[in-house]
Amino acid sequence: MADYLPHTAEDLEEMLSFLGMDSLEQLFAHIPAAVRLSQGLDLAPGQTEPDVAEAFARYTSANKAQFSNLTCFAGAGAYDHEVPAVVKMLSSRSEFVTAYTPYQPEVAQGVLQAIFEYQTLVSRLSGLPIANASLYDGATALVEGLNMASGANGRQKMVISSGVHPHWRQVVRTFAHGTGHEIVEVPLVNGVTDWSSVDSSGASAIVAAYPNYLGVLEDLTVAKGLALANDALFVLGADPVAAGVLKTAGQWGADVFVGEGQPFGTSLAFGGPYLGLFACTLDQIRRLPGRIVGETVDSNDRRSFVTTLRAREQDIRREKATSNVCTNQTLMAVTAAIQLGWLGTNGLREVAIRCARGAHFLFEEALTVQGVSAVSTQPFFREFALRLPRSAAQVLSRMAEDGVLGGLAVAALTDGDDCSVTEGINDVILVTVTERRTREQIERYVDLLRKAVN
């Protein structure tokens, strides 16, 4: 699909005038009429950008490289969402790509405003009043949430649902060696956190995921109740795309929201760089990691933007620091702001609905394959776990040979040992559907799954 073209009518007129021409037709007159498009493309009206991109792929089917990539049904924290052409074009502008930490507001108003808009959008996604200027990724954002909880109440015990992504929990355990946090993991039963199975007394933070990493949508009332009972912070790792149709972290009563912002404008890109989303209540604003951009007025009463509520490098205070973060992922944050601004409220809702519809359609069709069953009977959003009648690794390898990345083996995500799936972990796969997947691709997936397991 062609790049986004931002030229206005005035731009075109100026360029044509410089060339001494009167019209675009005159500019292209040297191209033979036989190879020029004389009418609009045969596309149905009102199509979304992913649908149009799919149509263009058919027009260019002669280019085999176009179809050399695997059709992606993998997720587990890194998702194959559509990146609109306008997002690619604007986020690649040199003003954003080369911008450094905006310590000098007099020369960084553009970047500061972009970050301010990003914070506003994250606040809306999270349902919480204060968002920072972004962090490295979702996993380190969770670590910062635990640091915030410990700073707020002085305790070290962190009670974490096994529904939180296994890689996030690994990062938490790694950092806990330095912070001294005691990590208590809560097992899942039928895909849902069994909070009654552990002792939560004296907890500094109660941590849950929405949806959890198996895709399940849990009722978080019990988790919030435990946080209140223990005077602990309720830290929620939530999918920001799901916020298009589901409750926000703030609506669940979370004190801290953390998330992965990769779905908003950042391609899979071999694993990074990604984007840590972070928001919290007003009570925790002085413990917020990283930095905040605020709106003010200058000496001439003009609207302007500055970093606020913290001095430069204030977080590097040796043993007194509650955070070791003094920078962030500004380019990824600006990219996310552009994508969210382009989508708008209705666009984000449409993306979420397309993901959910596609995932539920695939789930129902996959269960018609002999020997395939659901790991959990609970409701889910765009991701779900299936138990196969043979090794997950073997099935996924066979599907990859036919051009489909069929998902991720849960055993690979968890290193084969995890209290989120207690039985037959080597036969479980995690499958994801985004708005980019078409009905044709989903039906082909089911055919290849049937072939691979039988």
PyMOL commands that set and color helices and strands:
alter all, ss='L'
color gray80, all
select helices_A, chain A and resi 9-19+24-27+33-35+49-59+64-67+85-91+94-97+105-107+109-126+138-153+166-179+195-197+221-229+242-244+269-271+282-287+318-320+330-366+392-401+410-414+425-427+439-453
alter helices_A, ss='H'
color red, helices_A
select strands_A, chain A and resi 71-72+130-131+157-161+182-186+188-189+192-193+203-210+233-238+256-260+276-280+292-297+303-308+373-374+383-387+404-405+408-409+428-432
alter strands_A, ss='S'
color yellow, strands_A
deselect
rebuild
show_as cartoon
